[in-house]
Amino acid sequence: MYGKATQTAIAALSRLAEVYDGGQTRLSAVEIAESRGLQKAFVGKVLSTLSQAGLISGTRGPGGGFTFA
């Protein structure tokens, strides 16, 4: 019904919703991909798009990752 990018975005956002605690917990693209059985590179691309759209916030480096904006 949905395209691959949309399915991946829904899976990633639902994973972020599961751990959401006001933005304290951040998940890496690898953690999201592994938990949902998705391709790591494609998840990274989708997360970048979601970040540019202002839906999520990403932080680089140790302790970094993604959470809702």
C-alpha positions as CSV (number, residue, x, y, z in Angstrom):
1,M,0.0,0.0,0.0
2,Y,2.8,2.5,1.0
3,G,6.1,2.8,-0.7
4,K,9.3,1.5,0.8
5,A,10.4,5.0,2.1
6,T,7.1,5.6,3.7
7,Q,7.1,2.1,5.4
8,T,10.6,2.8,6.7
9,A,9.6,6.2,8.0
10,I,6.6,4.8,9.8
11,A,8.8,2.0,11.3
12,A,11.5,4.4,12.4
13,L,9.0,6.9,13.9
14,S,7.1,4.1,15.8
15,R,10.4,2.9,17.3
16,L,11.3,6.4,18.4
17,A,7.8,6.7,19.9
18,E,8.3,3.5,21.9
19,V,11.3,5.0,23.7
20,Y,10.2,8.6,23.8
21,D,10.8,10.1,27.3
22,G,10.9,13.8,26.5
23,G,14.0,13.6,24.4
24,Q,16.4,12.2,26.9
25,T,16.8,8.8,25.1
26,R,18.2,9.0,21.6
27,L,18.5,6.1,19.2
28,S,21.0,5.7,16.4
29,A,20.0,4.8,12.8
30,V,21.7,1.4,13.4
31,E,19.7,0.8,16.6
32,I,16.5,1.6,14.8
33,A,17.3,-0.5,11.7
34,E,18.3,-3.5,13.8
35,S,15.2,-3.4,16.0
36,R,13.0,-3.3,12.9
37,G,14.9,-5.5,10.6
38,L,15.6,-2.7,8.1
39,Q,18.5,-1.8,5.9
40,K,20.9,0.5,7.9
41,A,21.8,2.8,5.0
42,F,18.2,3.3,3.9
43,V,17.1,4.1,7.5
44,G,19.8,6.7,7.8
45,K,18.6,8.3,4.6
46,V,15.0,8.3,5.7
47,L,16.0,9.7,9.1
48,S,17.9,12.5,7.4
49,T,14.7,13.4,5.4
50,L,12.6,13.3,8.6
51,S,15.1,15.6,10.3
52,Q,15.1,18.1,7.5
53,A,11.3,18.1,7.7
54,G,11.5,19.0,11.4
55,L,9.8,15.9,12.6
56,I,12.8,14.5,14.5
57,S,16.1,15.9,15.8
58,G,19.5,14.3,15.3
59,T,22.7,14.8,17.2
60,R,26.1,13.5,16.1
61,G,28.8,11.9,18.1
62,P,28.9,9.9,21.3
63,G,25.6,10.0,23.1
64,G,24.0,11.3,19.9
65,G,21.1,9.8,17.9
66,F,17.6,10.7,17.0
67,T,14.5,11.7,19.0
68,F,11.3,13.7,18.3
69,A,11.8,17.4,17.6
